[in-house]
């Protein structure tokens, strides 16, 4: 197996919280929560306790065979954790499958509710929604787009509201950039469109772009006027990554009809996906004229997965949220001070999710310099032409003030060293 990472991988022998302990005796801080998923750090005693308890009860219980008590407990806890207490929930094994199930549910709902003839799903030019043949074909992530002949006739339908991919007369995007969504629906014909699928805050394609104020509300209004559902892909941003339970909570009127969660719920301990469906539309899924529901799958949140996720929610709910919010602000302030230093062009993001954009050709040198100073990061894919490049700063939500200070000091020192070296 080959890696696309041009730096050597670490030989890890132990973990504690935000830190990986290496075979050579050194330790390194996980500056991007693994692949943006290890939200509560590693070696969590709360997660272990939940798994051990369930392991001795039963490790697998097939649907319609064993009563799904622990799965029902997870659904209830999850809905309460994100403030959508009346939602219905579908559980899957990963975020990609969560997106696929959400697509299937949205198509069913709009066919029953509005008698739509087709079930088109519209996405943006900067979107990434998983790595199945369908989700790759739907989305706009340039690095993972299939060949045109393999794209199932699908592709992104509207420009994301960020400068690299949306050029217009004003220098900055604003809420009026949602007009691109209206045009995309109208061009396709609203009767053919089931849903608009978008990341409320951009993940690793462009690198933590935050939408303009009012944009998500305007998208919801546009879709409501046209009887089109809104699906939020919060696989990366859900469960406090951006500082709030859901990223959409940063703006009034931005609540979606369906919401997909994954990374922050499994937190690196297990694969899982969850689709939350608003109470006004959930009953339509079981309408007598609805198509058969997407199959949940053999391993869809089996008891040990559910137990691990309950442990993650235990960790998240035991956090001091005032201190957590303050740490996110501390992280943001320190990172914004790096803008213009050495190879760092710009910094953007919120909560515990930031994109640090660097000068072309200096991404891997900066990451290598940071690793030499005890922190590793995940690169983002980039946007526009020529492609932007940079790294995602997204430490575990359970990081301490000392962890945050270590991370930002190491990154600042790496940037300064590159500047002097250059």
ZIQUI-V499748 format. One line per field, one symbol per residue. burial: 1 if it has 16 or more other C-alpha atoms within 10 Angstrom, else 0. A space follows every 10 residues. Layout:
BEGIN
burial->???
END
This chain:
BEGIN
burial->0000000000 0000101111 1000001111 1111111111 1101001001 1001000001 1000000101 1001111110 1001101111 1111111111 1111111111 1100010011 1111111111 0001111111 1100110000 1001111111 1111110000 0010101111 1101100001 1111111111 1111111111 1101111111 1110011111 1111111111 1111111111 1011111111 1111111111 1111111100 1101100001 1000010011 1111111111 1111110000 0001101111 1101110110 0111111111 1111111100 0111011111 1011111111 1111000111 1111111111 1011011111 1111111100 00
END
